């Protein structure tokens, strides 16, 4: 019986798989149970035995593979009481499946499984499923090792793109910056140097500079020891996104004399599809001239797999990712299966 993409999406959403929790392994185990009959399933586990990556590859030796990929982890829900529908209830209401991960990106994962289930036995198609994408694509390189011995010719990432191929995604740089001050009594601030206000000055300059990045977000911030002490330390973690190949968004921060430290946390490149690539042209792929702001596992997989031909195409709505009351349209799930199935057919006849 063919995979029911809606029912599978609901099954996956009902498994709470926030990054770094046991639910990630539980989702992967469920995927193994669905793919093992028709594909060679390869897995990678941690020291505790929990699954960390799954690959499904053809049992027959074929040429270059069309590789689909999706991550199974989700971001936290926040206060579940504020959701209209239970975040892990996978309710079906108004033609949509509701819950955390429906858009980002268990709907896409379910569509991959359904398309592989419908593929011919001799199709040169494979799938990679990863963990900890939401915390910096920490599981992607490990997953890539599961394709050892097989060559990837095209990577399809099922992240939310509103059902249209997009041109690519931005690169991301996460930095932890810190200022150093001089402690003093709160009643005599002139005797010290306030690290918090120093940090605020740097962040204000950065907001007005826009030097070397497309977007800037101050995600976390902290400092000081007590309300009656001039703070001698302050820090912030910042998220910078850019579409410029080879850009160094951290350069501006390293040049600021009032920053004591600038520590890299994550640095992943932008991924852009070359629409003039003859293989892309032969497959009839015509991307929108749109670059999404989020990053994907492709930023790691491109190098790890030696494949820079990447298509971003998924059923979810880009603007719903990570939001309260996340959902995906049922018709979008079916459309994604049809798109993936068609791509598998075209890959085999190119």
Secondary structure, 3 states (H helix, E strand, C coil): CCCCHHHHHHHHHCCCCECCCCHHHHHHHHHHHHHCCCCEEEEEECCCCCEEEEEEECCCCCCCEEEEEEECCECCCCCHHHCCCCCCCCCEECCEEECCCHHHHHHHHHHHHHHHHHCCCCCCEEEEEECCCCCCCCCHHHHHHHHCCCCEEEEEECCCCCCCCEEEECEEEEEEEEEECECCECCCHHHCECHHHHHHHHHHHHHHHCCCCCEEEEEEEEECCCCCECCCEEEEEEEEEECCCCCCCCHHHHCCCCCCEEEEEEEECCEECCCCCHHHHHCCCCCEEEEECCCCCHHHHHHHHCCCCEEECCCCCHHHCCCCCCEEEHHHHHHHHHHHHHHHHHHHHC
